[in-house]
Amino acid sequence: MRKVSIVAPLGTSPPVITEFLQYVESVLDQHVTDLTIISTKEPMVVEGLELLKAAVADRYPNTHVHVVELPFDDVDSEERSMHFTSIAAKILRDQREKYRVDTVHLCVAGGRKEVCIILSLLAQFYDVNEVYHVVMPEVQSFNPPLELIRHEAKELADAEDKLAYYRQKKERLEPVLYPEPATFNVIKIPVVPYPMRTLLSMRQMLKSRKVTLTPVNSDLISRLGNLGYIRVSRNYAYLTADGECLLHLLEAVVSQ
């Protein structure tokens, strides 16, 4: 049996993850063996996480849920952005190396914008099959059905037997977590694979922090200079502060 994985960041709207899981199972006709949820410690996010775990255990009991809890509430600084990049790189690497899956779907419908951008960027460096976004046309910035079950989500998070509580309230909770597929759209975002050889070459160049200009590296030097990652003089190129951030990202991607 082929193993299929979903990686998804979680924000304050847990249904986007169950909607996508339902889409992969029913529309793509692929059995999801592993679901990795990236969560924060924010109370509303934690409540949504417990609701998700119960909903998945009820409908898809053979899907293994893996939770990665971030050590901060938000990616709100460059330092935390770099930290999250390292965490996200390991998560994507683990799909093949640790969980031995054959197919990886990345859903970027939940979580903070910074988190989704970084995950989408890293997808081109790893063997991610597809990146998806989930849109419910009838829902803009406010989801009334979701807001109506916030109380139950909090009670479930506090319940000793969360699955039993979910099943007790299933008639009310399930329509929110698993709405009719016709009510939402799943959009595939193109992934352009990036050659590992180029990444290794770029990392080596940036690690030297001072590069002699040659006809061989002139094109890459020019592009890195235009992006502000290096400062170009007459005969040499020097790493900038932004270049140090790029080097950190490359180290996270190609270090293993």
C-alpha positions as CSV (number, residue, x, y, z in Angstrom):
1,M,0.0,0.0,0.0
2,R,1.3,3.4,-0.9
3,K,1.8,5.8,2.0
4,V,0.4,9.3,1.6
5,S,1.2,12.2,3.8
6,I,-0.4,15.6,4.5
7,V,1.6,18.4,6.1
8,A,-0.5,21.4,7.3
9,P,0.0,24.4,9.6
10,L,-2.9,25.0,12.0
11,G,-4.3,28.5,12.7
12,T,-7.6,29.4,14.3
13,S,-9.7,27.6,11.6
14,P,-9.2,23.9,12.0
15,P,-11.8,22.9,9.3
16,V,-9.4,23.8,6.5
17,I,-7.3,20.8,7.5
18,T,-10.2,18.3,7.7
19,E,-11.6,19.7,4.5
20,F,-8.4,19.0,2.7
21,L,-8.0,15.6,4.3
22,Q,-11.6,14.8,3.0
23,Y,-10.6,16.1,-0.4
24,V,-7.5,13.8,-0.7
25,E,-9.5,10.8,0.5
26,S,-12.7,11.3,-1.5
27,V,-11.7,13.4,-4.6
28,L,-8.1,12.3,-5.2
29,D,-9.0,8.8,-3.9
30,Q,-5.8,8.5,-1.9
31,H,-5.7,7.0,1.6
32,V,-3.9,9.4,3.9
33,T,-1.6,7.3,6.2
34,D,0.1,10.3,7.9
35,L,-1.1,13.8,8.9
36,T,1.5,16.2,10.3
37,I,0.0,19.2,12.0
38,I,2.1,22.2,12.8
39,S,0.7,24.0,15.9
40,T,1.4,26.8,18.3
41,K,0.7,27.0,22.0
42,E,-2.0,29.7,21.5
43,P,-5.1,28.6,23.5
44,M,-7.6,28.8,20.6
45,V,-5.1,26.9,18.3
46,V,-4.7,24.2,20.9
47,E,-8.5,23.8,21.3
48,G,-8.7,23.5,17.5
49,L,-5.9,20.9,17.5
50,E,-7.8,18.7,20.0
51,L,-10.9,19.0,17.9
52,L,-9.0,18.0,14.8
53,K,-7.4,15.0,16.4
54,A,-10.8,13.7,17.6
55,A,-12.5,14.4,14.2
56,V,-9.7,12.5,12.3
57,A,-9.8,9.6,14.8
58,D,-13.5,9.3,14.3
59,R,-13.7,9.3,10.5
60,Y,-10.2,8.2,9.5
61,P,-8.9,6.0,12.4
62,N,-6.1,4.6,10.3
63,T,-4.5,8.0,9.7
64,H,-1.6,8.6,12.0
65,V,-1.6,12.2,13.4
66,H,1.8,13.7,14.2
67,V,1.9,17.1,16.0
68,V,4.8,19.5,15.8
69,E,4.3,22.2,18.4
70,L,6.3,25.4,17.8
71,P,8.2,26.9,20.7
72,F,6.6,30.3,20.1
73,D,3.1,31.7,19.5
74,D,3.9,33.5,16.2
75,V,6.7,33.9,13.6
76,D,6.9,37.6,14.2
77,S,10.6,38.4,13.9
78,E,13.5,37.5,11.6
79,E,15.0,35.3,14.3
80,R,11.9,33.3,14.7
81,S,11.5,33.1,10.9
82,M,14.9,31.5,10.7
83,H,14.1,29.2,13.6
84,F,10.8,28.1,11.9
85,T,12.6,27.6,8.7
86,S,14.9,25.0,10.4
87,I,11.8,23.3,12.0
88,A,9.9,23.3,8.7
89,A,12.9,21.8,6.8
90,K,13.0,18.9,9.3
91,I,9.3,18.3,9.0
92,L,9.4,18.1,5.2
93,R,12.5,15.9,5.4
94,D,10.9,13.6,7.9
95,Q,8.0,12.7,5.6
96,R,10.3,10.6,3.4
97,E,13.1,9.7,5.8
98,K,11.1,9.0,9.0
99,Y,7.6,8.2,7.9
100,R,8.7,6.6,4.6
101,V,5.8,8.0,2.6
102,D,5.5,7.9,-1.1
103,T,3.4,11.0,-1.7
104,V,3.6,14.3,0.2
105,H,0.8,16.9,0.0
106,L,1.4,20.3,1.6
107,C,-1.8,22.3,2.6
108,V,-1.1,26.0,3.3
109,A,-4.7,27.1,4.0
110,G,-4.1,27.4,7.8
111,G,-1.6,29.1,10.0
112,R,0.1,32.5,9.8
113,K,1.0,34.0,6.4
114,E,4.7,33.9,7.2
115,V,4.5,30.2,8.1
116,C,2.6,29.3,4.8
117,I,5.1,31.4,2.7
118,I,8.1,29.6,4.3
119,L,6.6,26.2,3.8
120,S,5.7,27.0,0.2
121,L,9.2,28.2,-0.4
122,L,10.8,25.0,1.1
123,A,8.5,22.8,-0.9
124,Q,10.6,23.4,-4.0
125,F,13.7,22.1,-2.2
126,Y,12.1,18.9,-1.0
127,D,10.3,16.1,-2.8
128,V,6.8,17.6,-2.1
129,N,4.3,16.4,-4.7
130,E,1.8,19.2,-4.5
131,V,1.0,22.4,-2.6
132,Y,-2.6,23.2,-2.0
133,H,-4.8,26.0,-0.7
134,V,-8.4,25.6,0.4
135,V,-11.0,28.3,-0.2
136,M,-14.6,28.4,0.9
137,P,-16.2,31.0,-1.3
138,E,-19.1,31.6,1.2
139,V,-16.6,32.4,4.0
140,Q,-14.6,35.6,3.9
141,S,-13.0,36.7,7.2
142,F,-15.6,35.2,9.4
143,N,-16.9,31.6,9.5
144,P,-20.3,31.7,11.4
145,P,-20.7,27.8,11.7
146,L,-17.2,27.6,13.1
147,E,-17.8,30.3,15.6
148,L,-21.0,28.6,16.8
149,I,-19.0,25.5,17.9
150,R,-16.2,27.3,19.7
151,H,-17.8,26.5,23.0
152,E,-17.9,22.8,22.2
153,A,-14.2,23.0,21.0
154,K,-13.2,24.3,24.4
155,E,-15.2,21.7,26.2
156,L,-13.7,18.9,24.1
157,A,-10.1,20.2,24.8
158,D,-10.9,20.0,28.5
159,A,-12.6,16.6,28.3
160,E,-10.9,13.5,29.7
161,D,-12.1,11.4,26.8
162,K,-12.0,13.7,23.8
163,L,-13.1,11.2,21.2
164,A,-16.1,10.2,23.3
165,Y,-17.0,13.9,23.7
166,Y,-16.7,14.4,19.9
167,R,-18.9,11.4,19.1
168,Q,-21.5,12.7,21.7
169,K,-21.6,16.1,19.8
170,K,-20.9,14.6,16.4
171,E,-24.2,15.7,14.8
172,R,-23.3,19.4,15.6
173,L,-19.5,19.2,15.0
174,E,-19.1,17.0,11.9
175,P,-20.9,19.3,9.4
176,V,-18.5,22.1,10.3
177,L,-15.3,20.0,10.1
178,Y,-16.5,17.9,7.1
179,P,-18.7,20.1,4.9
180,E,-19.9,19.0,1.5
181,P,-17.0,19.1,-0.9
182,A,-19.1,21.2,-3.3
183,T,-19.0,24.1,-0.7
184,F,-15.2,24.6,-0.9
185,N,-12.5,24.8,-3.6
186,V,-9.1,23.2,-3.5
187,I,-6.5,25.1,-5.5
188,K,-3.2,23.4,-6.6
189,I,-0.2,25.7,-6.4
190,P,2.6,24.9,-8.8
191,V,5.9,23.6,-7.3
192,V,9.1,24.3,-9.3
193,P,11.8,21.8,-8.2
194,Y,15.2,23.3,-7.4
195,P,18.4,21.4,-8.3
196,M,20.3,20.3,-5.2
197,R,23.5,20.8,-7.1
198,T,22.7,24.6,-7.4
199,L,21.8,24.8,-3.7
200,L,25.1,23.2,-2.7
201,S,27.1,25.5,-5.0
202,M,25.3,28.5,-3.6
203,R,25.8,27.5,0.0
204,Q,29.6,26.9,-0.6
205,M,29.9,30.3,-2.2
206,L,28.1,32.1,0.6
207,K,30.0,30.2,3.3
208,S,33.3,31.6,1.9
209,R,31.9,35.1,2.6
210,K,34.4,36.6,0.1
211,V,34.2,35.3,-3.5
212,T,36.6,36.1,-6.4
213,L,34.6,37.1,-9.5
214,T,35.1,34.8,-12.4
215,P,33.2,34.3,-15.7
216,V,32.0,31.0,-14.4
217,N,30.1,32.5,-11.4
218,S,29.2,35.9,-12.9
219,D,25.5,35.1,-13.5
220,L,24.9,33.7,-10.0
221,I,26.9,36.6,-8.5
222,S,24.9,39.1,-10.4
223,R,21.6,37.6,-9.2
224,L,22.6,37.4,-5.6
225,G,23.9,41.0,-5.8
226,N,20.6,42.2,-7.2
227,L,18.8,40.5,-4.3
228,G,21.1,42.1,-1.7
229,Y,22.6,38.9,-0.5
230,I,26.2,39.9,-1.5
231,R,27.9,43.2,-2.2
232,V,29.9,43.3,-5.3
233,S,33.2,45.3,-5.7
234,R,35.5,45.3,-8.7
235,N,37.1,41.9,-8.2
236,Y,35.3,40.4,-5.2
237,A,31.8,39.7,-3.8
238,Y,31.1,40.0,0.0
239,L,28.3,38.4,2.0
240,T,25.8,40.8,3.5
241,A,23.5,40.5,6.6
242,D,20.7,39.4,4.3
243,G,23.1,36.9,2.8
244,E,23.7,35.4,6.2
245,C,20.0,34.7,6.5
246,L,20.0,33.0,3.1
247,L,23.0,31.0,4.2
248,H,21.1,29.9,7.3
249,L,18.2,28.8,5.1
250,L,20.5,26.8,2.8
251,E,22.2,25.2,5.8
252,A,18.8,24.0,7.0
253,V,17.9,22.6,3.6
254,V,21.1,20.8,2.6
255,S,22.8,20.0,5.9
256,Q,21.3,16.5,6.2
